Amino acid sequence: MAKSKPSRNKDGARSRNGSDRSLRKVLPGRPVSKKATNKPVESIEDLLAKASALLQTSQLEEARSVVLRALAVLDEAKDNSTTGLVLEALQAQSLLGEICIEFGEPEEARANFLAAAELDPDGLVPESQGGGPEKFLWLAQLSEEGGSDSVQWFEKGITALRNGIASTPDMAEQLQKRKKLASALCGVVEIYMTDLSWEPDAESRCESLITEAMLVAPECPEALQTLASVRISQTRMDEAMKALTQSIEIWKDLPAGDESVPNFPTRISLARLLMEVDMEDDALEVLERLVEEDDTSVEAWYLGGWCQYLAKEENRVASVSVVDGAANNDLEEPSLKAALVSSRDWLRNSLRLFELQDYEDERLREHALELVQGLDAALGDAIEEEEEDGAEDDDWESEVDDEDQVMNGV
């Protein structure tokens, strides 16, 4: 008769009639493990690789859960002084920071990137292991103080990028780092044109920084845009217009997903710059493409409406200000009327989205309302007459159809 398996009481003790023989006899030649039926424990490296893959596919909740599991395992290790664990902690904190950015949680992201910066204070750890300049660039943008504090973080990122470029033999990778360096330099320029514009050396710093940006990445649209912004501040409009034209030429014929196409906020800034130098037609092309990519952008619809209004005003097709609501004989011209109707439609879309999204830019809302009210006053009678004419045409067409049917014996 086969031997029965020893039974245990609830407290785990063997019963009196249970066998005292070794359980190894159950599987001869193999020791029995209490964890034999358990799932294998994932390593920290596996967890971080899994989290990174989930982040790349925008599975944010799952990615965060996996990173937190990795951090819990690291915490249990109790000894983060070994190189391997330090690198894994660095990668985990960097990943979690990026995930928080995607979730729209800037304070949490900043805490994670600060933790990563403590583990890699000079950005010497390779980017593939969570190191490099990225955390510094994020901290520059997430700085609570802004100004000089942001500049300090940008400078740390810039130093890490310069070192990375010098040590990268692969030309394609080097080109990407150069573009990132140019972008970081432009970020510092923007700070010296805004928060630190009162500094006595602000203009000279801007000139030095934008010169370096153009040297390291002359085909970078963002660098050309920033150059145009500097030239506008210096009232060198012809140079600004040339730089903006060059910037657009780089990417205008490329598909939306191409990496050479600037991101959405950068192109919003581009539209503003184009409007500032009276290049409304170019600005409207940029904005039409933006609303095709994302038709929920309050700012894109607002700028498009304002741009169309400015184009007609500055081309002097209209003889008086539409905002003042004055009567205008030029509204009889179909092209002008159509442009102003389109302007009003864009602005109304902007206001509708403003309310739906609880948008915070009250000045934008006030200006959009002012423009819409002026357009309503100027277009109201003309549009009503057009609608009445359209209704009369419909009635006439209906009467003709009825007569045709009678003649055909229907």
Beta strands, then each sheet from edge to edge (+ up, - down):
end
